[in-house]
Amino acid sequence: MPAEYEAKVLDIAPAAMAELIRSKGGEAVGGPTLQRRYVYDISPDDQRKWIRLRDNGTKTTLAVKQIIHDGIDGTHEVEVTVDGLDATNELLGFLGFHPKSYQENRRTSFVLQGARLEIDEWPMIPPYLEIEADSPEEVRRIATVLGYDEQHLTSENTTKVYQRYGIELSEHQLVSFT
């Protein structure tokens, strides 16, 4: 399973961050879009590996994600494109996988010097910036371009980010703006 190289900058102001990215030569490439996802346990005893079915408004993907550690290169993912959210959810149900939660977030996407930047807004927590690049060094370099050093970065997954705000995501079967 290939590693993703990404880190987050928490507690951002979305409009100010979008302006900062543009001022550094970044380009908006999408959004804001509503992303809808179902999350499934592979094994209820192993919270480090799960299935994510996500629709971003233009494409639907199915991924298996695994947390190896909380570093920039600690999340591994295999992802494929599928035909649709509802049909794939139904197929997974036939295979014995039932969603433990439905989640929404809003995402605005940018590209800056080859890196992918996402301003993510989730219900109940402050917005954050996700920086994804082709290596851990590139993630750190782009953070520096934006004025952030490594102490401002976290590679914690969304569940752990929610825990920072005293919210146990696993206790919410519905994470929605409505």
MIKOLZA-539181 format. One record per residue: residue in one letter; x negated, y negated, z negated of N, C-alpha, C in turn; residue number from 1. Coordinates in Angstrom, 1 decimal, always signed. Layout:
BEGIN
<r "A" <X Y Z> <X Y Z> <X Y Z> NUM>;
...
***
This chain:
BEGIN
<r "M" <-0.9 +1.2 +0.0> <+0.0 +0.0 +0.0> <-0.9 -1.2 +0.0> 1>;
<r "P" <-0.8 -2.1 +1.0> <-1.6 -3.3 +1.0> <-1.3 -4.3 +0.0> 2>;
<r "A" <-2.4 -5.0 -0.5> <-2.2 -6.1 -1.5> <-1.7 -7.4 -0.8> 3>;
<r "E" <-0.9 -8.1 -1.6> <-0.5 -9.5 -1.3> <-1.5 -10.4 -2.1> 4>;
<r "Y" <-1.9 -11.4 -1.4> <-2.8 -12.4 -2.1> <-1.9 -13.7 -2.4> 5>;
<r "E" <-1.5 -13.8 -3.6> <-0.6 -15.0 -3.9> <-0.7 -15.4 -5.3> 6>;
<r "A" <-0.4 -16.7 -5.5> <-0.3 -17.2 -6.9> <+0.7 -18.3 -6.9> 7>;
<r "K" <+1.2 -18.6 -8.1> <+2.2 -19.6 -8.3> <+1.7 -20.8 -9.1> 8>;
<r "V" <+2.3 -22.0 -8.8> <+2.1 -23.2 -9.6> <+3.5 -23.4 -10.1> 9>;
<r "L" <+3.7 -23.4 -11.4> <+5.0 -23.5 -12.1> <+5.4 -24.9 -12.3> 10>;
<r "D" <+6.7 -25.1 -12.6> <+7.2 -26.4 -13.0> <+6.9 -27.5 -12.1> 11>;
<r "I" <+7.3 -27.4 -10.8> <+7.0 -28.4 -9.8> <+8.3 -29.2 -9.6> 12>;
<r "A" <+8.1 -30.4 -9.0> <+9.2 -31.2 -8.5> <+9.2 -30.9 -7.0> 13>;
<r "P" <+10.3 -30.3 -6.4> <+10.3 -29.8 -5.0> <+10.0 -30.9 -4.0> 14>;
<r "A" <+10.7 -32.1 -4.2> <+10.5 -33.2 -3.2> <+9.0 -33.7 -3.2> 15>;
<r "A" <+8.5 -33.9 -4.4> <+7.1 -34.4 -4.6> <+6.1 -33.4 -4.0> 16>;
<r "M" <+6.4 -32.1 -4.2> <+5.5 -31.0 -3.7> <+5.5 -31.0 -2.2> 17>;
<r "A" <+6.7 -31.1 -1.7> <+6.8 -31.1 -0.2> <+6.1 -32.2 +0.4> 18>;
<r "E" <+6.2 -33.4 -0.2> <+5.4 -34.6 +0.3> <+3.9 -34.4 +0.1> 19>;
<r "L" <+3.5 -33.8 -1.0> <+2.0 -33.5 -1.2> <+1.5 -32.6 -0.1> 20>;
<r "I" <+2.3 -31.5 +0.2> <+1.9 -30.5 +1.2> <+1.7 -31.2 +2.6> 21>;
<r "R" <+2.7 -32.0 +2.9> <+2.7 -32.8 +4.2> <+1.5 -33.7 +4.2> 22>;
<r "S" <+1.2 -34.4 +3.1> <+0.1 -35.4 +3.1> <-1.2 -34.7 +3.3> 23>;
<r "K" <-1.3 -33.4 +3.0> <-2.6 -32.7 +3.2> <-2.6 -32.0 +4.5> 24>;
<r "G" <-1.6 -32.3 +5.4> <-1.6 -31.7 +6.7> <-0.7 -30.5 +6.9> 25>;
<r "G" <+0.0 -30.2 +5.9> <+0.9 -29.0 +5.9> <+2.1 -29.3 +6.8> 26>;
<r "E" <+2.7 -28.3 +7.3> <+3.9 -28.4 +8.2> <+5.1 -27.5 +7.6> 27>;
<r "A" <+6.2 -28.1 +7.6> <+7.4 -27.4 +7.2> <+7.8 -26.4 +8.3> 28>;
<r "V" <+8.1 -25.2 +7.9> <+8.4 -24.1 +8.9> <+9.7 -23.5 +8.6> 29>;
<r "G" <+10.4 -23.9 +7.6> <+11.7 -23.3 +7.3> <+12.3 -23.8 +6.0> 30>;
<r "G" <+13.6 -23.9 +6.0> <+14.4 -24.1 +4.8> <+14.8 -25.6 +4.6> 31>;
<r "P" <+15.4 -25.8 +3.5> <+15.6 -24.8 +2.5> <+16.7 -23.8 +2.9> 32>;
<r "T" <+16.4 -22.5 +2.6> <+17.3 -21.4 +3.0> <+17.7 -20.6 +1.7> 33>;
<r "L" <+18.9 -20.1 +1.7> <+19.3 -19.3 +0.6> <+18.9 -17.9 +0.9> 34>;
<r "Q" <+18.1 -17.3 +0.0> <+17.7 -15.9 +0.1> <+18.6 -15.1 -0.9> 35>;
<r "R" <+19.1 -14.0 -0.3> <+19.9 -13.0 -1.1> <+19.1 -11.7 -1.2> 36>;
<r "R" <+19.1 -11.1 -2.4> <+18.4 -9.8 -2.5> <+19.1 -8.9 -3.5> 37>;
<r "Y" <+18.9 -7.6 -3.2> <+19.2 -6.6 -4.2> <+17.9 -6.0 -4.7> 38>;
<r "V" <+17.8 -5.6 -5.9> <+16.6 -5.0 -6.5> <+17.1 -3.7 -7.1> 39>;
<r "Y" <+16.3 -2.6 -6.8> <+16.5 -1.3 -7.2> <+15.4 -0.7 -7.9> 40>;
<r "D" <+15.6 +0.1 -9.0> <+14.6 +0.8 -9.6> <+14.2 +2.0 -8.8> 41>;
<r "I" <+13.0 +2.4 -8.7> <+12.6 +3.6 -8.1> <+12.6 +4.7 -9.2> 42>;
<r "S" <+12.1 +4.3 -10.3> <+12.2 +5.1 -11.5> <+12.4 +4.2 -12.7> 43>;
<r "P" <+13.5 +4.4 -13.4> <+13.9 +3.4 -14.5> <+12.8 +3.3 -15.5> 44>;
<r "D" <+11.9 +4.3 -15.6> <+10.8 +4.3 -16.6> <+9.6 +3.5 -16.2> 45>;
<r "D" <+9.6 +3.1 -14.9> <+8.4 +2.5 -14.3> <+8.8 +1.1 -13.7> 46>;
<r "Q" <+8.7 +0.0 -14.5> <+9.1 -1.3 -14.1> <+8.0 -2.0 -13.2> 47>;
<r "R" <+6.9 -1.3 -12.9> <+5.9 -1.8 -12.1> <+6.1 -1.6 -10.6> 48>;
<r "K" <+7.1 -0.7 -10.3> <+7.3 -0.4 -8.9> <+8.9 -0.5 -8.7> 49>;
<r "W" <+9.3 -1.1 -7.6> <+10.7 -1.3 -7.3> <+10.9 -1.5 -5.8> 50>;
<r "I" <+12.2 -1.4 -5.4> <+12.6 -1.6 -4.0> <+13.3 -3.0 -4.0> 51>;
<r "R" <+13.0 -3.8 -3.0> <+13.7 -5.1 -2.8> <+14.3 -5.1 -1.4> 52>;
<r "L" <+15.5 -5.4 -1.3> <+16.3 -5.6 -0.1> <+16.6 -7.1 +0.0> 53>;
<r "R" <+16.1 -7.8 +1.0> <+16.2 -9.3 +1.0> <+16.7 -9.8 +2.4> 54>;
<r "D" <+17.6 -10.7 +2.3> <+18.1 -11.4 +3.5> <+17.7 -12.9 +3.3> 55>;
<r "N" <+16.9 -13.4 +4.3> <+16.5 -14.8 +4.2> <+17.3 -15.8 +5.1> 56>;
<r "G" <+18.3 -15.3 +5.7> <+19.1 -16.1 +6.6> <+18.8 -15.9 +8.0> 57>;
<r "T" <+17.6 -15.4 +8.3> <+17.3 -15.1 +9.7> <+16.8 -13.7 +9.9> 58>;
<r "K" <+16.4 -13.0 +8.8> <+16.0 -11.6 +8.9> <+16.2 -10.9 +7.6> 59>;
<r "T" <+16.4 -9.6 +7.7> <+16.6 -8.8 +6.5> <+15.4 -7.8 +6.4> 60>;
<r "T" <+14.8 -7.7 +5.2> <+13.7 -6.8 +5.0> <+13.9 -5.9 +3.8> 61>;
<r "L" <+13.3 -4.8 +3.9> <+13.3 -3.8 +2.8> <+11.8 -3.5 +2.4> 62>;
<r "A" <+11.6 -3.7 +1.2> <+10.2 -3.5 +0.7> <+10.1 -2.7 -0.5> 63>;
<r "V" <+9.0 -2.0 -0.7> <+8.6 -1.4 -1.9> <+7.4 -2.2 -2.5> 64>;
<r "K" <+7.6 -2.7 -3.7> <+6.6 -3.5 -4.3> <+6.1 -2.8 -5.6> 65>;
<r "Q" <+4.8 -3.0 -5.8> <+4.2 -2.4 -7.0> <+3.2 -3.4 -7.6> 66>;
<r "I" <+3.3 -3.6 -8.9> <+2.4 -4.4 -9.6> <+1.2 -3.6 -10.2> 67>;
<r "I" <+0.0 -3.8 -9.7> <-1.1 -3.1 -10.2> <-1.7 -3.9 -11.4> 68>;
<r "H" <-1.8 -5.2 -11.3> <-2.2 -6.1 -12.4> <-1.7 -7.5 -12.0> 69>;
<r "D" <-1.9 -8.5 -12.9> <-1.3 -9.8 -12.8> <-2.3 -10.8 -12.0> 70>;
<r "G" <-3.3 -10.3 -11.4> <-4.2 -11.1 -10.6> <-3.7 -11.5 -9.3> 71>;
<r "I" <-4.4 -12.4 -8.6> <-4.0 -12.9 -7.3> <-3.8 -11.7 -6.3> 72>;
<r "D" <-4.5 -10.6 -6.4> <-4.4 -9.5 -5.5> <-3.7 -8.3 -6.2> 73>;
<r "G" <-3.0 -8.6 -7.3> <-2.4 -7.5 -8.1> <-1.1 -6.9 -7.6> 74>;
<r "T" <-0.4 -7.5 -6.6> <+0.9 -7.0 -6.1> <+0.6 -6.3 -4.8> 75>;
<r "H" <+1.1 -5.1 -4.7> <+1.0 -4.4 -3.4> <+2.4 -4.2 -2.8> 76>;
<r "E" <+2.5 -4.3 -1.5> <+3.8 -4.3 -0.9> <+3.8 -3.6 +0.5> 77>;
<r "V" <+4.8 -2.8 +0.8> <+5.0 -2.3 +2.1> <+6.4 -2.8 +2.5> 78>;
<r "E" <+6.6 -3.5 +3.6> <+7.8 -4.1 +4.0> <+8.2 -3.8 +5.5> 79>;
<r "V" <+9.4 -3.5 +5.7> <+9.9 -3.3 +7.1> <+11.2 -4.2 +7.3> 80>;
<r "T" <+11.4 -4.5 +8.5> <+12.7 -5.2 +8.9> <+13.8 -4.2 +9.1> 81>;
<r "V" <+15.0 -4.6 +8.6> <+16.1 -3.7 +8.8> <+17.3 -4.5 +9.4> 82>;
<r "D" <+18.3 -3.8 +9.8> <+19.4 -4.5 +10.5> <+20.3 -5.4 +9.7> 83>;
<r "G" <+20.5 -5.1 +8.4> <+21.4 -6.0 +7.7> <+21.4 -5.6 +6.2> 84>;
<r "L" <+21.8 -6.6 +5.4> <+21.8 -6.4 +3.9> <+22.9 -5.4 +3.5> 85>;
<r "D" <+24.1 -5.6 +4.0> <+25.2 -4.7 +3.5> <+25.0 -3.3 +4.0> 86>;
<r "A" <+24.6 -3.1 +5.2> <+24.5 -1.7 +5.8> <+23.3 -1.0 +5.1> 87>;
<r "T" <+22.2 -1.7 +4.8> <+21.0 -1.1 +4.2> <+21.3 -0.8 +2.7> 88>;
<r "N" <+22.1 -1.7 +2.1> <+22.5 -1.4 +0.7> <+23.3 -0.2 +0.6> 89>;
<r "E" <+24.2 +0.0 +1.6> <+25.1 +1.2 +1.6> <+24.2 +2.4 +1.9> 90>;
<r "L" <+23.2 +2.3 +2.8> <+22.3 +3.5 +3.1> <+21.6 +3.8 +1.8> 91>;
<r "L" <+21.0 +2.9 +1.1> <+20.3 +3.1 -0.1> <+21.2 +3.8 -1.1> 92>;
<r "G" <+22.4 +3.4 -1.2> <+23.4 +4.1 -2.1> <+23.6 +5.5 -1.7> 93>;
<r "F" <+23.7 +5.9 -0.5> <+23.8 +7.3 -0.1> <+22.5 +8.1 -0.5> 94>;
<r "L" <+21.4 +7.4 -0.5> <+20.1 +8.0 -0.9> <+20.0 +8.1 -2.5> 95>;
<r "G" <+21.0 +7.5 -3.2> <+20.9 +7.6 -4.7> <+20.4 +6.3 -5.3> 96>;
<r "F" <+20.1 +5.3 -4.6> <+19.6 +4.0 -5.1> <+20.7 +3.0 -5.2> 97>;
<r "H" <+20.9 +2.6 -6.5> <+22.0 +1.6 -6.7> <+21.3 +0.3 -7.3> 98>;
<r "P" <+21.7 -0.8 -6.8> <+21.0 -2.1 -7.2> <+21.2 -2.3 -8.7> 99>;
<r "K" <+20.1 -2.6 -9.4> <+20.2 -3.0 -10.8> <+20.5 -4.5 -10.9> 100>;
<r "S" <+20.3 -5.3 -9.8> <+20.7 -6.7 -9.8> <+20.8 -7.2 -8.4> 101>;
<r "Y" <+21.6 -8.3 -8.3> <+21.7 -9.1 -7.1> <+21.1 -10.5 -7.5> 102>;
<r "Q" <+20.2 -11.0 -6.7> <+19.5 -12.3 -7.0> <+19.5 -13.2 -5.8> 103>;
<r "E" <+19.6 -14.5 -6.1> <+19.5 -15.5 -5.1> <+18.4 -16.5 -5.5> 104>;
<r "N" <+17.8 -17.1 -4.5> <+16.9 -18.2 -4.7> <+17.0 -19.1 -3.4> 105>;
<r "R" <+16.5 -20.3 -3.5> <+16.4 -21.2 -2.4> <+14.9 -21.3 -2.1> 106>;
<r "R" <+14.6 -21.3 -0.8> <+13.1 -21.3 -0.4> <+12.9 -22.3 +0.7> 107>;
<r "T" <+11.9 -23.1 +0.6> <+11.5 -24.0 +1.6> <+10.0 -23.6 +1.9> 108>;
<r "S" <+9.8 -23.4 +3.2> <+8.5 -22.8 +3.6> <+7.6 -23.8 +4.4> 109>;
<r "F" <+6.3 -23.7 +4.1> <+5.3 -24.5 +4.8> <+4.1 -23.7 +5.2> 110>;
<r "V" <+3.3 -24.2 +6.1> <+2.0 -23.7 +6.5> <+1.0 -24.8 +6.3> 111>;
<r "L" <-0.1 -24.4 +5.6> <-1.2 -25.4 +5.3> <-2.5 -24.7 +5.5> 112>;
<r "Q" <-3.2 -25.1 +6.5> <-4.5 -24.5 +6.8> <-4.5 -23.0 +6.8> 113>;
<r "G" <-3.5 -22.4 +7.4> <-3.4 -21.0 +7.6> <-2.7 -20.3 +6.4> 114>;
<r "A" <-2.5 -20.9 +5.3> <-1.8 -20.3 +4.2> <-0.3 -20.6 +4.3> 115>;
<r "R" <+0.4 -19.7 +3.7> <+1.9 -19.8 +3.6> <+2.3 -20.3 +2.2> 116>;
<r "L" <+3.0 -21.4 +2.2> <+3.4 -22.0 +0.9> <+4.9 -22.0 +0.9> 117>;
<r "E" <+5.4 -21.6 -0.3> <+6.9 -21.5 -0.5> <+7.3 -22.3 -1.7> 118>;
<r "I" <+8.2 -23.2 -1.6> <+8.8 -23.9 -2.7> <+10.0 -23.1 -3.1> 119>;
<r "D" <+10.0 -22.4 -4.2> <+11.1 -21.5 -4.6> <+11.9 -22.2 -5.8> 120>;
<r "E" <+13.2 -22.1 -5.6> <+14.1 -22.6 -6.6> <+15.0 -21.4 -7.0> 121>;
<r "W" <+15.0 -21.1 -8.3> <+15.7 -20.0 -8.8> <+16.7 -20.5 -9.9> 122>;
<r "P" <+17.8 -19.8 -10.0> <+18.7 -20.2 -11.1> <+18.1 -20.1 -12.5> 123>;
<r "M" <+18.3 -21.0 -13.4> <+18.0 -20.9 -14.8> <+16.5 -21.3 -15.1> 124>;
<r "I" <+15.6 -21.5 -14.1> <+14.2 -21.8 -14.4> <+13.8 -22.9 -13.5> 125>;
<r "P" <+12.7 -23.7 -13.9> <+12.2 -24.7 -13.0> <+11.6 -24.2 -11.7> 126>;
<r "P" <+11.7 -25.0 -10.7> <+11.1 -24.6 -9.4> <+9.6 -24.3 -9.5> 127>;
<r "Y" <+9.1 -23.5 -8.6> <+7.6 -23.3 -8.5> <+7.2 -23.2 -7.1> 128>;
<r "L" <+5.9 -23.3 -6.9> <+5.2 -23.2 -5.6> <+4.5 -21.9 -5.5> 129>;
<r "E" <+4.7 -21.1 -4.5> <+4.0 -19.9 -4.3> <+3.0 -20.1 -3.1> 130>;
<r "I" <+1.7 -19.8 -3.3> <+0.7 -19.9 -2.3> <+0.3 -18.5 -1.9> 131>;
<r "E" <+0.4 -18.1 -0.6> <+0.0 -16.8 -0.1> <-1.0 -17.0 +1.0> 132>;
<r "A" <-2.1 -16.3 +1.0> <-3.1 -16.4 +2.0> <-3.7 -15.1 +2.2> 133>;
<r "D" <-4.8 -15.0 +3.1> <-5.4 -13.8 +3.5> <-6.4 -13.2 +2.5> 134>;
<r "S" <-6.7 -14.0 +1.5> <-7.7 -13.5 +0.5> <-7.5 -14.3 -0.8> 135>;
<r "P" <-7.9 -13.7 -1.9> <-7.9 -14.5 -3.2> <-8.6 -15.8 -3.1> 136>;
<r "E" <-9.7 -15.8 -2.4> <-10.5 -17.1 -2.3> <-9.7 -18.1 -1.5> 137>;
<r "E" <-9.0 -17.7 -0.5> <-8.2 -18.7 +0.3> <-7.0 -19.2 -0.6> 138>;
<r "V" <-6.4 -18.4 -1.4> <-5.4 -18.9 -2.3> <-5.9 -20.0 -3.2> 139>;
<r "R" <-7.1 -19.7 -3.8> <-7.7 -20.7 -4.7> <-8.1 -21.9 -4.0> 140>;
<r "R" <-8.6 -21.8 -2.8> <-9.0 -23.0 -2.0> <-7.8 -23.9 -1.7> 141>;
<r "I" <-6.7 -23.3 -1.2> <-5.5 -24.1 -0.9> <-5.0 -24.7 -2.2> 142>;
<r "A" <-5.0 -24.0 -3.3> <-4.6 -24.7 -4.6> <-5.5 -25.9 -4.8> 143>;
<r "T" <-6.8 -25.8 -4.6> <-7.7 -26.9 -4.8> <-7.3 -28.1 -3.9> 144>;
<r "V" <-7.0 -27.8 -2.6> <-6.6 -28.8 -1.6> <-5.4 -29.6 -2.2> 145>;
<r "L" <-4.5 -28.9 -2.9> <-3.3 -29.5 -3.4> <-3.6 -30.2 -4.8> 146>;
<r "G" <-4.8 -30.0 -5.3> <-5.2 -30.7 -6.6> <-5.0 -29.8 -7.8> 147>;
<r "Y" <-4.9 -28.5 -7.6> <-4.8 -27.5 -8.7> <-6.0 -26.6 -8.8> 148>;
<r "D" <-6.4 -26.4 -10.0> <-7.5 -25.4 -10.2> <-6.9 -24.1 -10.7> 149>;
<r "E" <-7.8 -23.1 -10.9> <-7.3 -21.8 -11.2> <-6.5 -21.8 -12.5> 150>;
<r "Q" <-6.8 -22.6 -13.5> <-6.0 -22.6 -14.7> <-4.6 -23.0 -14.5> 151>;
<r "H" <-4.2 -23.7 -13.4> <-2.9 -24.0 -13.1> <-2.1 -22.9 -12.4> 152>;
<r "L" <-2.8 -21.8 -12.0> <-2.2 -20.8 -11.2> <-1.8 -19.6 -12.1> 153>;
<r "T" <-0.7 -18.9 -11.7> <-0.4 -17.6 -12.3> <+0.0 -16.7 -11.1> 154>;
<r "S" <-0.3 -15.5 -11.3> <+0.1 -14.5 -10.3> <+1.2 -13.5 -10.9> 155>;
<r "E" <+1.8 -14.0 -12.0> <+2.9 -13.2 -12.6> <+4.0 -13.1 -11.6> 156>;
<r "N" <+4.7 -11.9 -11.7> <+5.9 -11.8 -10.8> <+7.0 -12.6 -11.4> 157>;
<r "T" <+8.1 -12.6 -10.7> <+9.3 -13.5 -11.0> <+9.8 -13.0 -12.4> 158>;
<r "T" <+9.8 -11.7 -12.7> <+10.3 -11.3 -14.0> <+9.5 -11.9 -15.1> 159>;
<r "K" <+8.2 -11.9 -15.0> <+7.4 -12.5 -16.0> <+7.5 -14.0 -16.1> 160>;
<r "V" <+7.8 -14.7 -15.0> <+8.0 -16.1 -15.0> <+9.3 -16.4 -15.8> 161>;
<r "Y" <+10.3 -15.6 -15.5> <+11.6 -15.8 -16.3> <+11.3 -15.6 -17.8> 162>;
<r "Q" <+10.5 -14.6 -18.1> <+10.2 -14.4 -19.5> <+9.5 -15.6 -20.2> 163>;
<r "R" <+8.7 -16.3 -19.4> <+8.1 -17.6 -19.9> <+9.1 -18.6 -20.5> 164>;
<r "Y" <+10.3 -18.5 -19.9> <+11.4 -19.4 -20.3> <+12.4 -18.7 -21.2> 165>;
<r "G" <+12.0 -17.6 -21.7> <+12.9 -16.9 -22.7> <+14.0 -16.2 -22.1> 166>;
<r "I" <+13.9 -15.9 -20.8> <+15.0 -15.2 -20.1> <+14.5 -13.8 -19.7> 167>;
<r "E" <+15.3 -12.8 -20.1> <+14.9 -11.4 -19.7> <+15.8 -11.1 -18.5> 168>;
<r "L" <+15.1 -11.1 -17.3> <+15.8 -11.0 -16.0> <+16.5 -9.7 -15.9> 169>;
<r "S" <+16.0 -8.6 -16.6> <+16.6 -7.3 -16.5> <+18.0 -7.3 -17.2> 170>;
<r "E" <+18.3 -8.3 -18.0> <+19.6 -8.4 -18.7> <+20.6 -9.1 -17.8> 171>;
<r "H" <+20.3 -9.5 -16.6> <+21.2 -10.3 -15.7> <+21.4 -9.5 -14.4> 172>;
<r "Q" <+22.5 -8.9 -14.3> <+22.8 -8.2 -13.0> <+23.1 -9.1 -11.9> 173>;
<r "L" <+23.5 -10.4 -12.2> <+23.7 -11.4 -11.2> <+22.9 -12.6 -11.6> 174>;
<r "V" <+22.0 -13.0 -10.6> <+21.2 -14.2 -10.7> <+21.6 -15.0 -9.5> 175>;
<r "S" <+22.5 -16.0 -9.7> <+23.1 -16.7 -8.6> <+23.3 -18.2 -8.9> 176>;
<r "F" <+23.4 -19.0 -7.9> <+23.7 -20.4 -8.0> <+25.1 -20.7 -8.3> 177>;
<r "T" <+26.0 -19.7 -8.1> <+27.4 -19.9 -8.2> <+27.9 -19.4 -9.5> 178>;
***
